Amino acid sequence: MSIASDMIRGHTDAIILAQLMHSDSYGYQINRAIQEKTGGQFELKEATLYTAFRRLEQTGCITSYWGDENTGARRRYYSITSQGMDAYYRMVADWEQSKQLIQTLIAPGSGT
């Protein structure tokens, strides 16, 4: 069963920031980590991923720099900023609150 994109839409920024909390990374590597963590059930479309990178960079949540690869194509790496860490923690708190609210609303025997 694949994860419904509608359930994840709106959390792209938090997903990307979560990956960058561990270390700097580049687009393909971030998407690969997402695929691995979800057992292949979810991946971000390339356009969605790079649109999110631009948005996060414009809001000061991440910065980017060109890697210094000796072989192959140069990669643009992304790094989370302190502002991005604050945003990540806010997004996680919002998610937890939303998750609890949805659980209350849809759980069997939830007062209906």
Contact map, one row per residue, 1 for C-alpha under 8 A:
1110000000000000000000000000000000000000100000000000000000000000000000000000000000000000000000000000000000000000
1111000000000000000000000000000000000000110000000000000000000000000000000000000000000000000000000000000000000000
1111101100000000000000000000000000000000110000000000000000000000000000000000000000000000000000000000000000000000
0111111100000000000000000000000000000000000000000000000000000000000000000000000000000000000000000000000000000000
0011111110000000000000000000000000000000000000000000000000000000000000000000000000000000000000000000000000000000
0001111110000000000000000000000000000000000000000000000000000000000000000000000000000000000000000000000000000000
0011111110000000000000000000000000000000000000000000000000000000000000000000000000000000000000000000000000000000
0011111111110000000000000000000000000000000000000000000000000000000000000000000000000000000000000000000000000000
0000111111110000000000000000000000000000000000000000000000000000000000000000000000000000000000000000000000000000
0000000111111000000000000000000000000000000000000000000000000000000000000000000000000000000000000000000000000000
0000000111111110000000000000000000000000000000000000000000000000000000000000000000000000000000000000000000000000
0000000111111111000000000000000000000000000000001001000000000000000000000000000000000000000000000000000000000000
0000000001111111100000000000000000000000000000000001000100000000000000000000000000000000000000000000000000000000
0000000000111111110000000000000000000000000000000000000000000000000000000000000000000001001100000000000000000000
0000000000111111111000000000000000000000000000000000000000000000000000000000000000000000000000000000000000000000
0000000000011111111100000000010000000000000000000000000000000000000000000000000000000000000000000000000000000000
0000000000001111111110000000000000000000000000000000000000000000000000000000000100011001000000000000000000000000
0000000000000111111111000000000000000000000000000000000000000000000000000000000000000001000000000000000000000000
0000000000000011111111100000010010000000000000000000000000000000000000000000000000000000000000000000000000000000
0000000000000001111111111000000000000000000000000000000000000000000000000000011100000000000000000000000000000000
0000000000000000111111110000000000000000000000000000000000000000000000000000000100001000000000000000000000000000
0000000000000000011111110000000000000000000000000000000000000000000000000000000000000000000000000000000000000000
0000000000000000001111111000000000000000000000000000000000000000000000000000001000000000000000000000000000000000
0000000000000000000111111100000000000000000000000000000000000000000000000000111100000000000000000000000000000000
0000000000000000000100111110110000000000000000000000000000000000000000000000111000000000000000000000000000000000
0000000000000000000000011111110000000000000000000000000000000000000000000011110000000000000000000000000000000000
0000000000000000000000001111111000000000000000001100000000000000000000000001100000000000000000000000000000000000
0000000000000000000000000111111100000000000000000000000000000000000000000000000000000000000000000000000000000000
0000000000000000000000001111111110000000000000000000000000000000000000000000000000000000000000000000000000000000
0000000000000001001000001111111111000000000000000000000000000000000000000000000000000000000000000000000000000000
0000000000000000000000000011111111100000001100000000000000000000000000000000000000000000000000000000000000000000
0000000000000000000000000001111111110000001000000000000000000000000000000000000000000000000000000000000000000000
0000000000000000001000000000111111111000000000000000000000000000000000000000000000000000000000000000000000000000
0000000000000000000000000000011111111100011000000000000000000000000000000000000000000000000000000000000000000000
0000000000000000000000000000001111111111111000000000000000000000000000000000000000000000000000000000000000000000
0000000000000000000000000000000111111111000000000000000000000000000000000000000000000000000000000000000000000000
0000000000000000000000000000000011111111000000000000000000000000000000000000000000000000000000000000000000000000
0000000000000000000000000000000001111111110000000000000000000000000000000000000000000000000000000000000000000000
0000000000000000000000000000000000111111110000000000000000000000000000000000000000000000000000000000000000000000
0000000000000000000000000000000000111111111000000000000000000000000000000000000000000000000000000000000000000000
1110000000000000000000000000000000100111111000000000000000000000000000000000000000000000000000000000000000000000
0110000000000000000000000000000001100111111100000000000000000000000000000000000000000000000000000000000000000000
0000000000000000000000000000001101100001111110000000000000000000000000000000000000000000000000000000000000000000
0000000000000000000000000000001000000000011111011000000000000000000000000000000000000000000000000000000000000000
0000000000000000000000000000000000000000001111111000000000000000000000000000000000000000000000000000000000000000
0000000000000000000000000000000000000000000111111100000000000000000000000000000000000000000000000000000000000000
0000000000000000000000000000000000000000000011111110000000000000000000000000000000000000000000000000000000000000
0000000000000000000000000000000000000000000111111111000000000000000000000000000000000000000000000000000000000000
0000000000010000000000000010000000000000000111111111100000000000000000000000000000000000000000000000000000000000
0000000000000000000000000010000000000000000001111111110000000000000000000000000000000000000000000000000000000000
0000000000000000000000000000000000000000000000111111111000000000000000000000000000000000000000000000000000000000
0000000000011000000000000000000000000000000000011111111100000000000000000000000000000000000000000000000000000000
0000000000000000000000000000000000000000000000001111111110000100000000000000000000000000000000000000000000000000
0000000000000000000000000000000000000000000000000111111111000000000000000000000000000000000000000000000000000000
0000000000000000000000000000000000000000000000000011111111100000000000000000000000000000000000000000000000000000
0000000000001000000000000000000000000000000000000001111111111100000000000000000000010000000000000000000000000000
0000000000000000000000000000000000000000000000000000111111111111000000000000000000000000000000000000000000000000
0000000000000000000000000000000000000000000000000000011111111000000000000000000000000000000000000000000000000000
0000000000000000000000000000000000000000000000000000001111111100000000000000000000000000000000000000000000000000
0000000000000000000000000000000000000000000000000000000111111110000000000000000010110000000000000000000000000000
0000000000000000000000000000000000000000000000000000000111111110000000000000000111111010000000000000000000000000
0000000000000000000000000000000000000000000000000000100110111111000000000000011110010000000000000000000000000000
0000000000000000000000000000000000000000000000000000000010011111100000000000011110000000000000000000000000000000
0000000000000000000000000000000000000000000000000000000010000111110000000001111000000000000000000000000000000000
0000000000000000000000000000000000000000000000000000000000000011111000000001110000000000000000000000000000000000
0000000000000000000000000000000000000000000000000000000000000001111100000111100000000000000000000000000000000000
0000000000000000000000000000000000000000000000000000000000000000111110000111100000000000000000000000000000000000
0000000000000000000000000000000000000000000000000000000000000000011111000110000000000000000000000000000000000000
0000000000000000000000000000000000000000000000000000000000000000001111111110000000000000000000000000000000000000
0000000000000000000000000000000000000000000000000000000000000000000111110000000000000000000000000000000000000000
0000000000000000000000000000000000000000000000000000000000000000000011111000000000000000000000000000000000000000
0000000000000000000000000000000000000000000000000000000000000000000011111100000000000000000000000000000000000000
0000000000000000000000000000000000000000000000000000000000000000000010111110000000000000000000000000000000000000
0000000000000000000000000000000000000000000000000000000000000000011110011111000000000000000000000000000000000000
0000000000000000000000000100000000000000000000000000000000000000011110001111100000000000000000000000000000000000
0000000000000000000000000110000000000000000000000000000000000001111000000111110000000000000000000000000000000000
0000000000000000000000011110000000000000000000000000000000000001111000000011111000000000000000000000000000000000
0000000000000000000100011100000000000000000000000000000000000111100000000001111100000000000000000000000000000000
0000000000000000000100111000000000000000000000000000000000000111000000000000111110000000000000000000000000000000
0000000000000000100110010000000000000000000000000000000000001110000000000000011111111000000000000000000000000000
0000000000000000000000000000000000000000000000000000000000011110000000000000001111111000000000000000000000000000
0000000000000000000000000000000000000000000000000000000000001000000000000000000111111100000000000000000000000000
0000000000000000000000000000000000000000000000000000000000011000000000000000000111111110000000000000000000000000
0000000000000000100000000000000000000000000000000000000100011100000000000000000111111111000000000000000000000000
0000000000000000100010000000000000000000000000000000000000001000000000000000000111111111100000000000000000000000
0000000000000000000000000000000000000000000000000000000000000000000000000000000001111111110000000000000000000000
0000000000000000000000000000000000000000000000000000000000001000000000000000000000111111111000000000000000000000
0000000000000100110000000000000000000000000000000000000000000000000000000000000000011111111100000000000000000000
0000000000000000000000000000000000000000000000000000000000000000000000000000000000001111111110000000000000000000
0000000000000000000000000000000000000000000000000000000000000000000000000000000000000111111111000000000000000000
0000000000000100000000000000000000000000000000000000000000000000000000000000000000000011111111100000000000000000
0000000000000100000000000000000000000000000000000000000000000000000000000000000000000001111111110000000000000000
0000000000000000000000000000000000000000000000000000000000000000000000000000000000000000111111111000000000000000
0000000000000000000000000000000000000000000000000000000000000000000000000000000000000000011111111100000000000000
0000000000000000000000000000000000000000000000000000000000000000000000000000000000000000001111111110000000000000
0000000000000000000000000000000000000000000000000000000000000000000000000000000000000000000111111111000000000000
0000000000000000000000000000000000000000000000000000000000000000000000000000000000000000000011111111100000000000
0000000000000000000000000000000000000000000000000000000000000000000000000000000000000000000001111111110000000000
0000000000000000000000000000000000000000000000000000000000000000000000000000000000000000000000111111111000000000
0000000000000000000000000000000000000000000000000000000000000000000000000000000000000000000000011111111100000000
0000000000000000000000000000000000000000000000000000000000000000000000000000000000000000000000001111111110000000
0000000000000000000000000000000000000000000000000000000000000000000000000000000000000000000000000111111111000000
0000000000000000000000000000000000000000000000000000000000000000000000000000000000000000000000000011111111100000
0000000000000000000000000000000000000000000000000000000000000000000000000000000000000000000000000001111111100100
0000000000000000000000000000000000000000000000000000000000000000000000000000000000000000000000000000111111100100
0000000000000000000000000000000000000000000000000000000000000000000000000000000000000000000000000000011111110100
0000000000000000000000000000000000000000000000000000000000000000000000000000000000000000000000000000001111111100
0000000000000000000000000000000000000000000000000000000000000000000000000000000000000000000000000000000001111100
0000000000000000000000000000000000000000000000000000000000000000000000000000000000000000000000000000000000111111
0000000000000000000000000000000000000000000000000000000000000000000000000000000000000000000000000000000111111111
0000000000000000000000000000000000000000000000000000000000000000000000000000000000000000000000000000000000001111
0000000000000000000000000000000000000000000000000000000000000000000000000000000000000000000000000000000000001111
